[in-house]
Amino acid sequence: ELVQSGGGLVQAGDSLRLSCTASRRIGSGYAVGWFRQAPGKEREFVGEVFWSGGTPSYADSVKERFAISTDNAKNTVYLQMNSLKSEDTAAYFCAARATWLRRWDYWGQGTQVTVSS
């Protein structure tokens, strides 16, 4: 189970950090990703990180503004969002998958981020 926290209403240009904590230890064979879905739009990939380490990858729309980090001791993945724009407004979801699969099998409950301009 993935439990999310964070989110809320912020002004354009502000920063916000989302957390995603796994109920059990995340193995090195897993990746954790972030997705978002705005009303009336399809779910969009934001970024992901392999639990075993390495550089996170990001969608072009958030590159240079968002950063994914992990705290292995807390089984937690963070999404630091800086320089937020109104177009970042969406429900944000974390998810986990086995690295050898493209299917995301585990999902957080989602958290709303609203950026006012």
N, C-alpha and C positions, 0 to 999 in steps of 0.2 A: 504494500500500500504506500502511495505517495501522498503526503499531506503538504499543502501549500500554505504559505502565509505571506503577508505583505499586500501591496496593492492599495488602491484608493484614488482620491481625486487630487491632482496636482496642477500647477500652472505650467504653461509651455516654458521650456528651458530648465525646469526643475529636474531633480534626480529622484529615483525610487529604487528600492531593492526588493526583489522577490526571493522567497526561500522555498525549497522543495526538500522535504525530509522523508527518507525511506524508513519504513517501520522495521526493516531488518537490514543487515549489512549488505551493501551493494558489492557484488563481486567484480573482479577485474575484467571479466568478460562482458561487461555491460557498458552501454552508453546512456547518458541522460541528456535529454533535449528539452528545448522550450519551443512552444508553438503559441500562436495567437489567432484569434478569430474576431473580426469586427462584424457588427450587425450587417447582414445581407451579403457578407463576403465569405469566401472559402477559407478554411484553416490555412495558416501560413507558417512555414518553418522559420524559426527565429535563429536557432543555433543549437549546437550540441557539443558535448565533451565526452571523451572516453574516460571511464573511471580509472583505467590503468595509467592515465597520464597523457601528455601531449597537448598540443595547442588546440583550443576550441575552434570550431568553424562557425561562421555566421552568414546570415542572409545579407545581401548587399544593402538592403534597406536599413539595416541596423549596425552595419560594420562601422567601427570607429566611435560608436556611441554606446553600444551595449557590451557588457563583458560577463562571461560565465566563469565562475570559479567553484571550487569544491572544498569541502571540509570533510576529509575522510573519517576523522574521529567521530563526527556527528552525523555521518551518512547524509550529508546535506549538500545540495547544489544551489548556488545563488545566481540570480540574474540581476546584475547591476545595470540600471538604465539611466543614462545621462543625456542631457540636452533633449529632453522629451519634447515631442511635437504632437500636435493634435491628431495627426494620422497614426500615432502610436496607440490611440485609444482602442482598446479591445479587451476581450477576455483572454487571459494568459494561462497556458497549461504547461505543466512539466510532464515528461513521459520518459519511460525507460525501455530499452530494447537490448536484446543480446546482440553483440557486435557482428555476429555472422548472419544476422537477419536484418531485413529492412523494415520489418513490421514492428510497430511500437505496441507492446503488449500491456504496459502498465501506465496508467494515467493518474495525474492529480485531479483534484476536484475543480480546479480553475479558480482564478481570482481576477476581479475586474480592475483595470487600470483606465482611468479617465483623465485626459489631458485637456485642460481648457486653454483656449488661446486668448 
